[in-house]
Amino acid sequence: MQADGLMVFFGTVLIGTGVLFILLAIMFFLRAQGTENPTGKIQSRGVILLGPIPIVWGFGDRGKVLAAVLFVAILSIWILLAFL
């Protein structure tokens, strides 16, 4: 029964940490909106990992290479962990 309580505690801590990170990100985003960009150009880059499948945007032609490298690396780690 002790392990169940410990898992609930760690789950609650992880959820709380995630909510805190989201609130901090929103705060920094709203704070940065007040600053002017002298070039008037806004760029966005990012990577979302859905399992071993990366979704990459904003990197131009290098995005395909980045997505392939991430996919192979994450899939290799998954396969390695599956057989351990």
Secondary structure, DSSP 4 states (H G I P E B T S, - for coil): -HHHHHHHHHHHHHHHHHHHHHHHHHHHHHHHTTS--TT------EEEEETTEEEEESSTTHHHHHHHHHHHHHHHHHHHHHT-
